[in-house]
């Protein structure tokens, strides 16, 4: 059977997979999906949101700087830390065209048959997964320009899910996306009070940094 998204409404714990302690906290809060960011760096599938700085031994992300010489989590560590009943959401980062094939190959070797979500805003990275039985492919939309291109990109092929930035989401766009995909996801959703309006737009999955949102969705309460 092809892999399936969790039934009903669900929360995706954004970036929780990047650190083992955050995985445990998100699972305890009721998260059924754990998101992690993957980069291909010097032949290793590293799990992090921060970017490298060329030859400099630092990692950075907006206003954050971290030393780059310490140990970094890699995909086998993520698989070991995430309980098998939790659905992993692997968000592909960067411009390396070898990333998609590397992730598909590694998942097949390290966790054969384990279902997972795979997403990217650079959609060419997702091409290797369309024929992967274990993968649920999620096209991410972070700009109005990408939204206008999604129907042409899919070329009549219905997809399992699309994810769109919450600031881009309107009733009209939600309707158009649900004509293309079985499920609509959005990010960032860090206030439980936002959930009822998103549900009315047809959103099934909310991508969140907030454990309060995870708990609200897990408990069936939107708050506010």
N, C-alpha and C positions, 0 to 999 in steps of 0.2 A: 504493500500500500504506500502511496506517496505521503510524505510528511504533512502534518497539518498544524495550523496555528492553534493556540489554546482556544477552547470554546468560549463564546461570550466576550465580555469586555476583559481586557488584561492590561497590565502595566509592564513596561520594559524598563528595567533598572539601568539607566544610562551610565556608562563608564564603570559600572560596578565590577565588571569582570577584569578591570585593569589592576586590581589589588585584591589579594586573597581575603583580607579582612572585610572589605566592602561586599564581596560575594556572600559571605556568611551573614552579614547584617541584612542584605537585601532579601535573601532567602528566608530569614527569620521574620521579616516584615510581610512576607507573602508573595514575593515576586515569582512569577512563573517563567519569566524570560530575563536573562542577564546579558547586557550588551558589553562588548569589548572591542577595542580598536586594534587593528592589525596592520603592521608595516613589515615590508621585506627589507631588512638591513643587513648587509654583508652576509647574505645567505641564510639569515635567521628570521623566523617569523616572530617578531617582537610584539608584545601586548602593551600598548601605551597610547595615550592621546598626544603627548608631547612630541615635538618634532626635533630632528637633529639639526645641527648648525654647521654643516659641512665638516671640515677637519677639526673644528673646535670641540673639546670634550664637555659640551653642555647640551642639555635638552631644554626646549622652550615651548611655551604656549601662551600667546597674548602677553599678559603681565607676569607670567611665571617663568622662573629659571630654576633648573635642577642640575646637579652635577651628573655628567654622562658617563662617569667611570665606574659607577657602582653596578651591582647585578641588576639585570632587567628580566622581567617575566617574559617567557616565551610560550608558544602555543601548548606544548605538553604540560607546562605548569598550570595553565588555565584549565585544561581538561581534567587535570588531577584535582583542582580545587573546586570545580563546579559539580554539584551532585548530578548524577546521570538523569534524574527526572526533570531537571531544569533545562529549558530550551535555551541554547546559546544563540546570541545575535552577534555575528561577526561583521563589523563595519570596516570595510577595506579603505585604507588611506594611502595617499601619495600618488605618484605617477609612474611607478614601476609596472610595466605590462606583465612581468613575470609573477606578480603577486597573486592574481587569481588562480593560475595553474598551480602555484606552490601551495596555496591554502587548500584547494580541492584535493591535491595529492596527499597532503599531510593529514587532512581529516579522514581520508579513506584508509590511510595506513595506521593512524593512531586511534581512531574511533570509528571503525567500519560499521555502517548502519545507523550511527547516532544522528538523528535529525538536527538540523540547525538552520537558522536564518542567516542570509548573507546579503549585505547591502553596500551601496556605494553611491556617491553623487557623480562620480565618473563612471558612466554606465558600461563602458567597454570592459571594465574590470570584472563585470558580472557575466560576460559571455561564457566562460568555461562552466558555469553552474547550471545553465539551462538544461543540460543533459545529465545533471547529477541527481540521482534519485533521492538522496538524503537532504538536498538543499531546498529551502524556500527562498526564492529570489525576491528581494525588495528593492525597487528603484527609488532612490531618495531624491527629493526635489527641494533644493535650497534657494531657488531664484525663480522669478516670473518667467525668465527666458527658458529655463528648463521645463517649467510647467507647460509652456506652449509647444515644446518639442516632444513630450512624452507619448502622445498618440501616434505621431509619425514614427518614433523610435520603435514602438511595439508593433507597428505595421499589422494591426488586426489580431495580434496574439494576445489573448487574455492572460493577465499575470496574477500571481497569488496575492501580492500586496504592493502598495505604494506608500511611501512616507513623505509627508510634506511639512515644511516649516510652518509653525502655527500662525505666524504673521502673514503668511500667504493664503491661509485657508479661508475661503468664503463658501457660502451655500452653493453658488454656481460652480465653483471649482470642485467642491466635494462631489457634486452630482456628476460632473464630467469624469472625475477620477474613479468613482464607483462604477461607471460604465465600462471601465478598462480593467478593474482589479476586483478581486474577491474581498479584500479587506483594506481599510484606510487607516493609516497610522499617522501620528503627528508628534512634533517635538518643538520646543521644550514645553512641558506641562508640569509646572512646579507648585501650583496652587490647586488644592482639591476643589475649590469653588468654580474652576474652569470646566470641570468634567461634564456637568449636565448639558451645557451648550455644545460641547464637542460631541456628545452622544447624539444630540438632535441633528447634528450634521452627518451622522453616520460613522463617526470614528469608533473603531473597535480597540485600537491599541494606542496607549499614551506612553510616550518616551519621556522619562522623568529622572531628575537628580534627587527628588524628594522622597524620603521614606514615608512621609505622611501621605503622599499621593499613592504610593504602593499599597499602604494599609487601607486607604479609602477604597481603592479599586478591589482589593482582595476581600474586603468586608462588604462590598456592594453598596457603600455609602459614598456619595460625592461631596458631602459637606456643603457648607454655605447655604 
